Amino acid sequence: MAQQRPIDIEYDGLRFQAAFRADLIVNGCVLVEVKSVERLTAVHGKQVLTYLRLLKQPLGLLINFGGETLKEGLRRIVNDYKPLAPSRLRVNQ
């Protein structure tokens, strides 16, 4: 698990050192972005999706501790979803 990890990115042949800081990366495959705002907006989700695309990661969680309930402030963000299990093992088909 890495906290406040500086992320270098390469775009269009240019390299940017510490372009952004990831709040939390779990097992190198789940990005967690933490907020404390009254209400999450679309821009917060787009920020996580951008981070996922730059990191080439499939899954992120956006967690807001500023809302009334944690359930209200929890969003799962998926980048180019590919099922991890064969179709016969998936639930709710």
Contact map, one row per residue, 1 for C-alpha under 8 A:
111000000000000000000001111100000000000000000000000000000000000000000000000000000000000000000
111110000000000000000001110000000000000000000000000000000000000000000000000000000000000000000
111110000000000000000111100000000000000000000000000000000000000000000000000000000000000000000
011111000000000000001111000000000000000000000000000000000000000000000000000000000000000000000
011111100000000000001111000000000000000000000000000000000000000000000000000000000000000000000
000111110000000001111100000000000000000000000000000000000000000000000000000000000000000000000
000011111000000011111100000000000000000000000000000000000000000000000000000000000000000000000
000001111100001111110000000000000000000000000000000000000000000000000000000000000000000000000
000000111110001111100000000000000000000000000000000001100000000000000000000000000000000000000
000000011111111100000000000000000000000000000000000000000000000000000000000000000000000000000
000000001111111100000000000000000000000000000000000000000000000000000000000000000000000000000
000000000111110000000000000000000000000000000000000000000000000000000000000000000000000000000
000000000111111000000000000000000000000000000000000000000000000000000000000000000000000000000
000000000111111100000000000000000000000000000000000000000000000000000000000000000000000000000
000000011110111110000000000000000000000000000000000000000000000000000000000000000000000000000
000000011110011111100000000000000000000000000000000000000000000000000000000000000000000000000
000000111000001111100000000000000000000000000000000000000000000000000000000000000000000000000
000001111000000111111000000000000000000000000000000000000000000000000000000000000000000000000
000001111000000111111000000000000000000000000000000000000000000000000000000000000000000000000
000001110000000001111100000000000000000000000000000000000000000000000000000000000000000000000
000111100000000001111110000000000000000000000000000000000000000000000000000000000000000000000
001111100000000000011111100000111000000000000000000000000000000000000000000000000000000000000
001110000000000000001111100000111100000000000000000000000000000000000000000000000000000000000
111110000000000000000111110000111000000000000000000000000000000000000000000000000000000000000
111000000000000000000111111111110000000000000000000000000000000000000000000000000000000000000
110000000000000000000001111111110000000000000000000000000000000000000000000000000000000000000
100000000000000000000000111111000000000000000000000000000000000000000000000000000000000000000
100000000000000000000000111111100000000000000000000000000000000000000000000000000000000000000
000000000000000000000000111111100000000000000000000000001110000000000000000000000000000000000
000000000000000000000000111111110000000000000000000000001111100000000000000000000000000000000
000000000000000000000111110111111000000000000000000100001011100000000000000000000000000000000
000000000000000000000111110001111100000000000000000000000001111000000000000000000000000000000
000000000000000000000111000000111110000000000001000000000001111000000000000000000000000000000
000000000000000000000010000000011111000000000000000000000000011110000000000000000000000000000
000000000000000000000000000000001111100000000000000000000000011111000000000000000000000000000
000000000000000000000000000000000111110000000000000000000000000111100000000000000000000000000
000000000000000000000000000000000011111100000000000000000000000111100000000000000000000000000
000000000000000000000000000000000001111100000000000000000000000001100000000000000000000000000
000000000000000000000000000000000000111110000000000000000000000101100000100000000000000000000
000000000000000000000000000000000000111111010000000000000000000100000000100000000000000000000
000000000000000000000000000000000000001111111000000000000000000000000000000000000000000000000
000000000000000000000000000000000000000111111100000000000000000000000000000000000000000000000
000000000000000000000000000000000000000011111110000000000000000000000000000000000000000000000
000000000000000000000000000000000000000111111111000000000000010000000000000000000000000000000
000000000000000000000000000000000000000011111111100000000000010000000000000010000000000000000
000000000000000000000000000000000000000001111111110000000000000000000000000000000000000000000
000000000000000000000000000000000000000000111111111000000000000000000000000000000000000000000
000000000000000000000000000000001000000000011111111100000001110000000000000010000000000000000
000000000000000000000000000000000000000000001111111110000001000000000000000011100000000000000
000000000000000000000000000000000000000000000111111111000000000000000000000000000000000000000
000000000000000000000000000000000000000000000011111111100000000000000000000000000000000000000
000000000000000000000000000000100000000000000001111111111111000000000000000000100000000000000
000000000000000000000000000000000000000000000000111111111000000000000000000000100000000000000
000000001000000000000000000000000000000000000000011111111000000000000000000000000000000000000
000000001000000000000000000000000000000000000000001111111000000000000000000000000000000000000
000000000000000000000000000000000000000000000000000111111100000000000000000000000000000000000
000000000000000000000000000011100000000000000000000111111110000000000000000000100000000000000
000000000000000000000000000011000000000000000000000100011111000000000000000001111000000000000
000000000000000000000000000011100000000000000000000100001111100000000000000111100000000000000
000000000000000000000000000001111000000000000001100100000111110000000000000111000000000000000
000000000000000000000000000001111000000000000001000000000011111000000000011110000000000000000
000000000000000000000000000000011110000000011001000000000001111100000000111110000000000000000
000000000000000000000000000000011110000000000000000000000000111110000100111000000000000000000
000000000000000000000000000000000111101100000000000000000000011111100100110000000000000000000
000000000000000000000000000000000111100000000000000000000000001111101100100000000000000000000
000000000000000000000000000000000011111000000000000000000000000111110000100000000000000000000
000000000000000000000000000000000001111000000000000000000000000111111101100000000000000000000
000000000000000000000000000000000000000000000000000000000000000001111101000000000000000000000
000000000000000000000000000000000000000000000000000000000000000010111111100000000000000000000
000000000000000000000000000000000000000000000000000000000000001110111111110000000000000000000
000000000000000000000000000000000000000000000000000000000000000000001111110000000000000000000
000000000000000000000000000000000000000000000000000000000000000000111111110000000000000000000
000000000000000000000000000000000000001100000000000000000000011111101111111000000000000000000
000000000000000000000000000000000000000000000000000000000000111100000111111100000000000000000
000000000000000000000000000000000000000000000000000000000000111000000000111110000000000000000
000000000000000000000000000000000000000000000000000000000011110000000000011111000000000000000
000000000000000000000000000000000000000000001001100000000011110000000000001111100000000000000
000000000000000000000000000000000000000000000000100000000111000000000000000111111000000000000
000000000000000000000000000000000000000000000000100110001110000000000000000011111000000000000
000000000000000000000000000000000000000000000000000000000100000000000000000001111100000000000
000000000000000000000000000000000000000000000000000000000100000000000000000001111110000000000
000000000000000000000000000000000000000000000000000000000000000000000000000000011111000000000
000000000000000000000000000000000000000000000000000000000000000000000000000000001111111000000
000000000000000000000000000000000000000000000000000000000000000000000000000000000111110000000
000000000000000000000000000000000000000000000000000000000000000000000000000000000011111011000
000000000000000000000000000000000000000000000000000000000000000000000000000000000011111111000
000000000000000000000000000000000000000000000000000000000000000000000000000000000010111111000
000000000000000000000000000000000000000000000000000000000000000000000000000000000000011111000
000000000000000000000000000000000000000000000000000000000000000000000000000000000000111111100
000000000000000000000000000000000000000000000000000000000000000000000000000000000000111111111
000000000000000000000000000000000000000000000000000000000000000000000000000000000000000011111
000000000000000000000000000000000000000000000000000000000000000000000000000000000000000001111
000000000000000000000000000000000000000000000000000000000000000000000000000000000000000001111
